[in-house]
Amino acid sequence: MPDAETLKFYADNAADYVRHADRPSAQLAGFLARLPPGGAVLELGTGNGRDAAAMQAAGFAVTPSDASPELAAEAEKRLGMPVRIMAFHELIDEAAYDGVWACACLLHAPRSELTDALARIFAALRPGGRLMASFKAGDAEGRDQFGRYYNYLGADQLHDHLRASGPWASIDITQADGSGYDGKTTRWLWAEASKAAAG
């Protein structure tokens, strides 16, 4: 279930939050390059719609989603299309997407629920589908200065959650320095996992 304090932050700060970080992550282009042209992509944690807009512009069929109704409303203004209001535990699609893009959103899933969320993503992907997700690195659950919950993970822990969530054909975790809404230098973990192709 979504963390109430985290959702309250996004509800109270949606208009300001959507003005932050308006360039897609460098990893997005590489992710899209490995998908079928024009493929179906589910975006979890759409936020301000930045990445969904880039995927639209690249010709992909994007289904944007967010657990925050306030952020979803802001993203709809940008995208000119509905944004699905959905928490991770509400994802029940099966074999519907070529890719799932989850930039800086699964890091809000409680550790006890992360494996289940990843299993739902696995089920939602078509054969050969790919997941790309980013997390803030760390070694303990906690909250940031704004009260948002994070499941700070190490690379090995993240790998364990992925392995437990389904029979992924490949799992690759890389690390990169960046920042976030708080402006602080942050170590990010980027997890890319692929589902075996049919046949």
Contacts in CASP RR format, 6 or more apart in sequence:
PFRMAT RR
TARGET T0000
AUTHOR 0000-0000-0000
METHOD contacts of the structure
MODEL  1
MPDAETLKFYADNAADYVRHADRPSAQLAGFLARLPPGGAVLELGTGNGR
DAAAMQAAGFAVTPSDASPELAAEAEKRLGMPVRIMAFHELIDEAAYDGV
WACACLLHAPRSELTDALARIFAALRPGGRLMASFKAGDAEGRDQFGRYY
NYLGADQLHDHLRASGPWASIDITQADGSGYDGKTTRWLWAEASKAAAG
1 87 0 8 1.000
1 89 0 8 1.000
1 110 0 8 1.000
1 113 0 8 1.000
2 67 0 8 1.000
2 87 0 8 1.000
2 88 0 8 1.000
2 108 0 8 1.000
3 108 0 8 1.000
3 110 0 8 1.000
3 148 0 8 1.000
3 149 0 8 1.000
5 143 0 8 1.000
5 147 0 8 1.000
5 148 0 8 1.000
5 149 0 8 1.000
6 108 0 8 1.000
6 147 0 8 1.000
6 148 0 8 1.000
6 149 0 8 1.000
7 67 0 8 1.000
7 68 0 8 1.000
9 146 0 8 1.000
9 147 0 8 1.000
9 148 0 8 1.000
10 17 0 8 1.000
10 68 0 8 1.000
10 70 0 8 1.000
10 71 0 8 1.000
11 68 0 8 1.000
11 69 0 8 1.000
11 70 0 8 1.000
13 146 0 8 1.000
14 68 0 8 1.000
14 70 0 8 1.000
14 71 0 8 1.000
14 73 0 8 1.000
14 74 0 8 1.000
15 74 0 8 1.000
17 47 0 8 1.000
17 48 0 8 1.000
17 71 0 8 1.000
17 74 0 8 1.000
17 181 0 8 1.000
18 47 0 8 1.000
18 48 0 8 1.000
18 49 0 8 1.000
18 71 0 8 1.000
18 74 0 8 1.000
18 75 0 8 1.000
18 78 0 8 1.000
19 48 0 8 1.000
20 48 0 8 1.000
20 180 0 8 1.000
20 181 0 8 1.000
21 50 0 8 1.000
21 180 0 8 1.000
21 181 0 8 1.000
22 48 0 8 1.000
22 50 0 8 1.000
23 50 0 8 1.000
24 50 0 8 1.000
24 51 0 8 1.000
24 54 0 8 1.000
25 51 0 8 1.000
25 103 0 8 1.000
25 134 0 8 1.000
27 103 0 8 1.000
27 132 0 8 1.000
27 134 0 8 1.000
27 190 0 8 1.000
28 51 0 8 1.000
28 54 0 8 1.000
28 55 0 8 1.000
28 101 0 8 1.000
28 103 0 8 1.000
28 132 0 8 1.000
31 99 0 8 1.000
31 101 0 8 1.000
31 130 0 8 1.000
31 132 0 8 1.000
31 192 0 8 1.000
32 41 0 8 1.000
32 55 0 8 1.000
32 58 0 8 1.000
32 60 0 8 1.000
34 130 0 8 1.000
35 41 0 8 1.000
35 60 0 8 1.000
35 98 0 8 1.000
35 99 0 8 1.000
35 129 0 8 1.000
35 130 0 8 1.000
36 98 0 8 1.000
37 59 0 8 1.000
38 59 0 8 1.000
38 60 0 8 1.000
38 61 0 8 1.000
39 60 0 8 1.000
39 61 0 8 1.000
39 98 0 8 1.000
39 99 0 8 1.000
40 60 0 8 1.000
40 61 0 8 1.000
40 63 0 8 1.000
40 96 0 8 1.000
40 97 0 8 1.000
40 98 0 8 1.000
40 99 0 8 1.000
40 126 0 8 1.000
41 55 0 8 1.000
41 60 0 8 1.000
41 61 0 8 1.000
41 62 0 8 1.000
41 63 0 8 1.000
41 97 0 8 1.000
41 98 0 8 1.000
41 99 0 8 1.000
41 100 0 8 1.000
41 101 0 8 1.000
42 63 0 8 1.000
42 65 0 8 1.000
42 91 0 8 1.000
42 93 0 8 1.000
42 96 0 8 1.000
42 97 0 8 1.000
42 99 0 8 1.000
42 100 0 8 1.000
42 101 0 8 1.000
42 124 0 8 1.000
43 51 0 8 1.000
43 52 0 8 1.000
43 55 0 8 1.000
43 62 0 8 1.000
43 63 0 8 1.000
43 64 0 8 1.000
43 65 0 8 1.000
43 100 0 8 1.000
43 101 0 8 1.000
43 102 0 8 1.000
44 65 0 8 1.000
44 66 0 8 1.000
44 88 0 8 1.000
44 91 0 8 1.000
44 100 0 8 1.000
44 101 0 8 1.000
44 102 0 8 1.000
44 105 0 8 1.000
44 106 0 8 1.000
44 121 0 8 1.000
45 64 0 8 1.000
45 65 0 8 1.000
45 66 0 8 1.000
45 67 0 8 1.000
45 71 0 8 1.000
45 102 0 8 1.000
45 103 0 8 1.000
45 104 0 8 1.000
45 105 0 8 1.000
46 52 0 8 1.000
46 64 0 8 1.000
46 65 0 8 1.000
46 66 0 8 1.000
46 71 0 8 1.000
46 72 0 8 1.000
46 75 0 8 1.000
46 83 0 8 1.000
47 66 0 8 1.000
47 68 0 8 1.000
47 71 0 8 1.000
47 72 0 8 1.000
47 74 0 8 1.000
47 75 0 8 1.000
48 71 0 8 1.000
48 74 0 8 1.000
48 75 0 8 1.000
48 78 0 8 1.000
49 64 0 8 1.000
49 74 0 8 1.000
49 75 0 8 1.000
49 78 0 8 1.000
49 79 0 8 1.000
49 83 0 8 1.000
50 78 0 8 1.000
51 101 0 8 1.000
51 103 0 8 1.000
52 62 0 8 1.000
52 64 0 8 1.000
52 75 0 8 1.000
52 79 0 8 1.000
52 83 0 8 1.000
53 78 0 8 1.000
53 79 0 8 1.000
55 62 0 8 1.000
55 101 0 8 1.000
56 62 0 8 1.000
56 79 0 8 1.000
63 84 0 8 1.000
63 97 0 8 1.000
64 72 0 8 1.000
64 75 0 8 1.000
64 79 0 8 1.000
64 81 0 8 1.000
64 83 0 8 1.000
64 84 0 8 1.000
65 72 0 8 1.000
65 83 0 8 1.000
65 84 0 8 1.000
65 85 0 8 1.000
65 86 0 8 1.000
66 72 0 8 1.000
66 75 0 8 1.000
66 83 0 8 1.000
66 84 0 8 1.000
66 85 0 8 1.000
66 86 0 8 1.000
66 105 0 8 1.000
67 85 0 8 1.000
67 86 0 8 1.000
67 87 0 8 1.000
67 88 0 8 1.000
68 85 0 8 1.000
69 85 0 8 1.000
72 83 0 8 1.000
72 84 0 8 1.000
72 85 0 8 1.000
73 83 0 8 1.000
75 83 0 8 1.000
76 82 0 8 1.000
76 83 0 8 1.000
88 106 0 8 1.000
88 109 0 8 1.000
88 113 0 8 1.000
88 116 0 8 1.000
88 117 0 8 1.000
88 120 0 8 1.000
89 113 0 8 1.000
89 116 0 8 1.000
89 117 0 8 1.000
89 120 0 8 1.000
91 117 0 8 1.000
91 120 0 8 1.000
91 121 0 8 1.000
91 124 0 8 1.000
92 120 0 8 1.000
93 123 0 8 1.000
93 124 0 8 1.000
94 123 0 8 1.000
94 124 0 8 1.000
95 123 0 8 1.000
95 124 0 8 1.000
95 125 0 8 1.000
95 126 0 8 1.000
95 127 0 8 1.000
96 124 0 8 1.000
96 126 0 8 1.000
97 124 0 8 1.000
97 125 0 8 1.000
97 126 0 8 1.000
97 129 0 8 1.000
98 125 0 8 1.000
98 126 0 8 1.000
98 128 0 8 1.000
98 129 0 8 1.000
98 130 0 8 1.000
99 125 0 8 1.000
99 129 0 8 1.000
99 130 0 8 1.000
99 131 0 8 1.000
99 132 0 8 1.000
100 121 0 8 1.000
100 124 0 8 1.000
100 125 0 8 1.000
100 130 0 8 1.000
100 131 0 8 1.000
100 132 0 8 1.000
100 133 0 8 1.000
101 132 0 8 1.000
102 121 0 8 1.000
102 131 0 8 1.000
102 132 0 8 1.000
102 133 0 8 1.000
102 134 0 8 1.000
103 132 0 8 1.000
103 133 0 8 1.000
103 134 0 8 1.000
104 134 0 8 1.000
104 135 0 8 1.000
104 136 0 8 1.000
104 180 0 8 1.000
105 133 0 8 1.000
106 114 0 8 1.000
106 117 0 8 1.000
106 118 0 8 1.000
106 133 0 8 1.000
106 135 0 8 1.000
106 151 0 8 1.000
107 134 0 8 1.000
107 135 0 8 1.000
107 136 0 8 1.000
107 150 0 8 1.000
107 151 0 8 1.000
107 152 0 8 1.000
107 153 0 8 1.000
108 148 0 8 1.000
108 149 0 8 1.000
108 150 0 8 1.000
108 151 0 8 1.000
109 117 0 8 1.000
109 151 0 8 1.000
110 141 0 8 1.000
110 149 0 8 1.000
110 151 0 8 1.000
111 141 0 8 1.000
111 151 0 8 1.000
111 153 0 8 1.000
114 151 0 8 1.000
114 161 0 8 1.000
115 161 0 8 1.000
115 164 0 8 1.000
115 165 0 8 1.000
116 165 0 8 1.000
118 131 0 8 1.000
118 161 0 8 1.000
118 162 0 8 1.000
118 164 0 8 1.000
118 165 0 8 1.000
118 166 0 8 1.000
119 165 0 8 1.000
119 166 0 8 1.000
121 131 0 8 1.000
121 165 0 8 1.000
122 131 0 8 1.000
122 165 0 8 1.000
122 166 0 8 1.000
122 168 0 8 1.000
122 195 0 8 1.000
125 131 0 8 1.000
125 195 0 8 1.000
126 195 0 8 1.000
127 195 0 8 1.000
127 196 0 8 1.000
127 197 0 8 1.000
127 198 0 8 1.000
127 199 0 8 1.000
128 169 0 8 1.000
128 194 0 8 1.000
128 195 0 8 1.000
128 196 0 8 1.000
128 197 0 8 1.000
128 198 0 8 1.000
129 194 0 8 1.000
129 195 0 8 1.000
130 192 0 8 1.000
130 193 0 8 1.000
130 194 0 8 1.000
130 195 0 8 1.000
131 191 0 8 1.000
131 192 0 8 1.000
131 193 0 8 1.000
131 194 0 8 1.000
132 190 0 8 1.000
132 191 0 8 1.000
132 192 0 8 1.000
133 190 0 8 1.000
133 191 0 8 1.000
134 188 0 8 1.000
134 189 0 8 1.000
134 190 0 8 1.000
134 191 0 8 1.000
135 151 0 8 1.000
135 152 0 8 1.000
135 153 0 8 1.000
135 158 0 8 1.000
135 188 0 8 1.000
135 189 0 8 1.000
135 191 0 8 1.000
136 150 0 8 1.000
136 152 0 8 1.000
136 186 0 8 1.000
136 187 0 8 1.000
136 188 0 8 1.000
136 189 0 8 1.000
137 152 0 8 1.000
137 153 0 8 1.000
137 154 0 8 1.000
137 155 0 8 1.000
137 175 0 8 1.000
137 186 0 8 1.000
137 187 0 8 1.000
137 188 0 8 1.000
137 189 0 8 1.000
138 152 0 8 1.000
138 153 0 8 1.000
138 154 0 8 1.000
138 187 0 8 1.000
139 152 0 8 1.000
139 153 0 8 1.000
139 154 0 8 1.000
140 152 0 8 1.000
141 149 0 8 1.000
141 150 0 8 1.000
141 151 0 8 1.000
141 152 0 8 1.000
142 149 0 8 1.000
142 150 0 8 1.000
142 152 0 8 1.000
143 149 0 8 1.000
143 150 0 8 1.000
144 150 0 8 1.000
144 182 0 8 1.000
145 182 0 8 1.000
146 181 0 8 1.000
146 182 0 8 1.000
153 161 0 8 1.000
153 189 0 8 1.000
154 189 0 8 1.000
155 173 0 8 1.000
155 175 0 8 1.000
155 189 0 8 1.000
158 173 0 8 1.000
158 189 0 8 1.000
158 191 0 8 1.000
159 171 0 8 1.000
159 173 0 8 1.000
159 191 0 8 1.000
162 168 0 8 1.000
162 171 0 8 1.000
162 191 0 8 1.000
162 193 0 8 1.000
163 171 0 8 1.000
167 196 0 8 1.000
168 193 0 8 1.000
168 194 0 8 1.000
168 195 0 8 1.000
169 194 0 8 1.000
169 195 0 8 1.000
169 196 0 8 1.000
169 197 0 8 1.000
170 193 0 8 1.000
170 194 0 8 1.000
171 191 0 8 1.000
171 192 0 8 1.000
171 193 0 8 1.000
172 191 0 8 1.000
172 192 0 8 1.000
172 193 0 8 1.000
173 189 0 8 1.000
173 190 0 8 1.000
173 191 0 8 1.000
173 192 0 8 1.000
174 189 0 8 1.000
174 190 0 8 1.000
174 192 0 8 1.000
175 187 0 8 1.000
175 188 0 8 1.000
175 189 0 8 1.000
175 190 0 8 1.000
176 187 0 8 1.000
176 188 0 8 1.000
176 190 0 8 1.000
177 185 0 8 1.000
177 186 0 8 1.000
177 187 0 8 1.000
177 188 0 8 1.000
178 185 0 8 1.000
178 186 0 8 1.000
178 187 0 8 1.000
178 188 0 8 1.000
179 185 0 8 1.000
179 186 0 8 1.000
180 186 0 8 1.000
END
